[in-house]
């Protein structure tokens, strides 16, 4: 779906690259790495929010996919109700979708917030706000969902519930997910593949396929823990400058 070919991003100094990545259709890929390694920059380049300094970003069949972006902060407008926040992308793009309110209610249901359509953001918990943000990202029919540390500010119980719901959303809707996180355990739990970035300027130091069996308690298996230890060791070496 998404191809990074020798991508470099510079500001006053180099911050990323060169990197080469191929993100397959319908895959779930996480990106981990030290602070300043360019993880969030990759998402912004993929979405077109910023432009690469050199290299080429291309797409399957040369068609740019519809994308949804979920940030670390839910970025909801406090004066708008939940349903009006979800509808915002359609208003900003003047997109004519049949029965937009019905579609937003459908996505509200899919993220587990039935009955909250007329609530305001200050009436929601942190986890509920993030669910609204995900529904808003999906309202335009996104086939590529980009998430930048969306669960980092949540408590452990809420975080795990949202992780499970995100996995279900990915499987049911056949979307591609590119997920940035600082948590190795979260990356292993969620992903089919984990990309490890180096310190700045960020380059890919490891590209790991996550091996998992069908298991409702995958995070309690030795298979899970061994992959967490392996990736944690790579990050530790990066942090030590080895």
N, C-alpha and C positions, 0 to 999 in steps of 0.2 A: 504493500500500500504506500509506503513512505521510504524514500531512499535519500540518504545523505552521502554525497560524493565529494570527499576532500573539503569538507566545510570548515571554514575558519571565521571566527568573529573577533574583531578588535574594537576596543574603544580607544582610550588613550594608550592602553597596553593590550597585548593579546590576552584574551580570556578563554578562548575555546579553539581547539583544533590543532592540526587538521584531524577531523574524524570522518569515518566511513561507517554507516549503519544502514541496515535494511530491516524495516519493520513489516512483518508479514501481515496480511489481511486476517482479521479475526483473532489476532494474538493478544496476549496480555504481557506487556514488557515493563519492568521497573528499572529505574535509573538511580543508583546510589553513588556516593562519593563524598569527599571532604567538602566543607564549606568553601565556596568560591571556585568549585570545579566546573561550573558551567551547566549544571543540571537544569536549572530553570531556563537558562539561555537556550538550551536545546528545544524545550517546549515552545518558547516564544518564536524561535526560528521556524519550527514546524507549523505553527499557526499563522505565520506571516505578520505577527505583531512587530517583529524587527527583521531586518534584512542582513543576510550573511555578507561578510567582507569579501570572501572569495569562495569558490566551489559552487556546487549545484545541488539544489533540492528538487527532486522529481517525484512523480507519483505513478502508481500503477495505471497503465493505459493512458498516461499523460493527463489524467483527470484528477484535479484536486478534490479530495473528499470533503464532505461537509464535516465541520469540526465543532466540538463543544469544549470549552475551557473552564475548569474549576480551579480557583485559586485557594491559597492557604486560608485567607479570610473569605467568608461567604459573600461579601460585597453586596448584600441586599440593601435596597433603598428603604430607609426606615419609615417613610411616609406612604409607602405603597403596601397593599395587602399581599399576602403570599401569592395569590393567583395573578395579581398585577405584576409582581416581580418576575414570575415565570413567563408572562407574556411579553416582557420588555424586549427581548431580542427580535421578536416579530415586528414590534413597533419601530425599532431602530433601523431595521432593514426594509421596512415597508413590505414585508413578505405577506402575500395573500394566501393564507392557508384556510381551507374550508373548516368552519366551526372551530376556531382557535381556542375558545373557552373549553369546549369538550376535550380538545387535545391536551390542554394544560391540566385539566382534571384527571385525565388518564395518566399523565406522568406523575401527578401528585399521588395518585393511587399506587403507581409502581414503586415510588420511593417510600411508601408506607405512611403517608400523611393525609389520608382520607379525613375530611371534615375540617381541615385547617385552612381552607382556601381564603377565608375572610379574616384570618388572624394577621396581626402585624408582627414584624420581626422581633420587636421587644417582648412579645408574648411567647417566643419560641426558645427552646434550649439550644445549646451550641450544636448538638447533633442534628436537631430538626432544621436549623438554619442551613447546615451543610447539605441536607437532603433536598431542600428547596433549590440550592445552588446547582445540584446535580440535575434536578428536573429542568431548571432553566437552561442548562447547557445542552439538554437533549431535545428541547422543544422543536428545533428546526430540522430534526431528523438526522442528527449527527451519526456518522459511521466511524468517526475517529474521536475518542474522548481523551483529552489531555488534562491531567490532574497534577497540581503542584503542591505537594505536601498537604492534602486537604484535611487529614485527620490529626495533624500534629498537636493541636491545642485541646484535643478531647481526652476525657478520662479513658482508662483502659477498657472498661465494659462497653461504653458507647462506641469506642473505636473498633472493637472487634465485631460488634453488631453491624456497623457500617461497612466494614471490610467484607463480611459475609453477604450483605445486601448488594455491594458493588460486584462481587463475583457472580451473583445471581443475575444482576442486570446485564453483565457482559455476556453470560451464556445464553440468556433468553433472547437478547436483541441482536446477537451476532455482530457485535461492534469490535473495533480494535481499541485497546487501551494502552496509553503511554503514561506511566505513573512515576512521579518523582517522590522520593522519600529519604529521610535520614535513617530510618529504622531498617536494619538488616532483617530482623524477624518478620516485619511487615512485608518486605520485598519477597522473601522466600514463601511466606504464607499465600500471597496473592498471585504470584507470577508463574508464567511458563518459562520466563527467561529474565535474567538480571544482568544489566550492564553496569560495570564498575568504572567510574571515572577517576582520573588522576588529579592531583593538585593542579592549581592554575599554572599555565593554561591547560584546560581540561582536555585530555585525550582518553580513549578507551583502553583500559589496561586489562580488562577481563570481560568476556561475554559468556555467561554461564547458563546452560539449560537446566532448569529445575526438574529434578527427578522426583516424581510423586506417584504414589499408588492411590487408588480410590479409597479414601479413608476419611470418615467424618471427624476424626481426631488427628489429622495430619500433623498439627503443631505439637503433638505429644509423642511423636515417633522419633526413633533414633535417626531415621532418614532425614527428617526435618532438621534436627539439631546438628547433624554432621554438615549439612549444607550451610547452616547459619555460622558454624565455626569456621568453615572454609572461607566464606565471604568476609567474615569479621577479621580473619587473619590477613587477607589482602588489604583491607582498609587500614589495618594497624600498620602494615608495612608502608603504605602510602603516607600515613601520618608521621611515620618516623623518617620519611624521605629516602627509603631504600629502593 
